[in-house]
Amino acid sequence: MTTPSALAPVLLALLAACQFGAALVLTQFALRHAAPDAGARISICASAALLAVVALALVDPAGWSPAGAAVFAAVGLVFPVVVTRLTFEANRRMGPSLAGALGNLAPLFAVLGAALLFGDLPRGGQVAGLAVIVAGAAVLSLARGVTHLPWTLAVAALPLTAAAIRGLVQPATQFGLSHWPSPLAAAAIGYAVSALVLLTTTRRTVPPGGPALGWFAAVGLCNGGAVLTMYAALAAGPVVLVAPLVATYPLVTLALSALLLGRATLGRATLAGVAITVAGVMLLLAG
């Protein structure tokens, strides 16, 4: 029988996937009112502000660890700020389908990083589940239809780099959590650094107001909540389990797109992607 402690990282990782998937759908509404760069500033800064307030209220300063804080800050230099920029540019130059398919390779980098950092080698069933989940997520991305934009290997490096950062951030954060076991501190410090990087390296413009502000703030809260939940999952379980489950977020995006946007069509490729992803989750949990 599965114990509550063993079930916790599974549920937390799936909750993170739900929030990441919801953020992608909300982004579609937000982009109707403002450009991506302006939206990124709103969403990341909104997340940083909320996490900072909650962390000041709930994080026990007695648990402070300089080593852990340094790791969380180093993560914040690239995640989410660099990943957001790379993803926006990849979508612009390749289209969302191909960019999404390559971006879904993040769990592979996460598991590789965990193996190198902790010697945490996945079992055979976990490897099979990981591979199948990545394949299913890629099929779901490509099922949206390939945008025939010209691109080169250099352009393909954009989503691959974003995937590598998203993946390697997870074992790095888990390492920081071994020094300071506070997912809330990890998320708050990381987002604060990302917001600072974003505000000091982008051109200052008048921020959009009205609907754009509300939509992108909602996107930021979803993403911030997803990162916090993912870090909580990493504090409770291994990367090889958490990373692939978080990568199932395209299933949530598909369901919410059908419900809220009316865009999802259950063609053969979509049904195949759903079936493959679900089979991968079952393999992972059984492995």
C-alpha positions, 0 to 999 in steps of 0.5 A: 500500500502506498504511504502518505509520505510516498504519495505526497510528491506525486500529488504535489507534482501533479498539482504543479502540472495543473498550475503550469497548464492553467498559466498557459491558457490564461496567457492566451487571454492575456496576450490579447491585451499586451505584448509578451515582454510587457506581460513577462514583467507583470507576471514575474513581478506579481509572483515575486511580490506575492511570494515575498509577502508570504515568505516574510510571514511564514518562513522561519528565519531560524532555518536560514542557510547561507548555502541554501539561499545562495543556490536559490539566488543562483537559480533565480538568475536563469529561472524563470526570467531567462526561460521566459525570454527563450520560450517567447523567442522560440515561439515567435521564430518556430511556432508554438508546436515545434517549440513546445515539443522541444521544450518538453525535453526538460525532464530528461535534463532534470534526471541527468542532472540528478544523476550527476549531482546525487548519483540518483540513477532511475530504475528501468521502469522509471526510465521507460515512464520518463521516455513515454511521458516526454514522447506523449507531451511532444505528440500533444504539442505537435498535434496543435499543428506545425507552423511552417516558419523557417528555422535553423539549428541555432533557432532550435537551440532556443527551446532546447536551452530553455528545456535544459534550464528548466530541467537542471533547475530541479536538481539544483533546487533540491540541492539547495533544499538539502541545506535549507528545507523551505520550498517557500524560501526557494521560490521567493528568493528565486523569483525576487532575483528573476524580477530584479534581473528582468527589471534591470535588463529590459527597456523601461516602458509604461506598463500596460493597465486594465485587462492586461494587468489583471490577466498577466498578474493571474498568469504570474500567480499561477506560475508562481504557485506552480513553482512553489508546489514543484519545489515542495514536491522536490523536497518530498521526493526524487527528481526522477519522479517529480520532473516527469509528472510536472511535464504532464502539464500539456494534458491540463492545457488541452482540457482547459483550452477545450473548456475555455477557448473552444480550440481543442480538437480530439483528432487522432494525434491528440488522442494518441498524445493523451494515451501515451502520456497517461501510459507513461505516468502509469509506467513511472508510478509502477516503476 
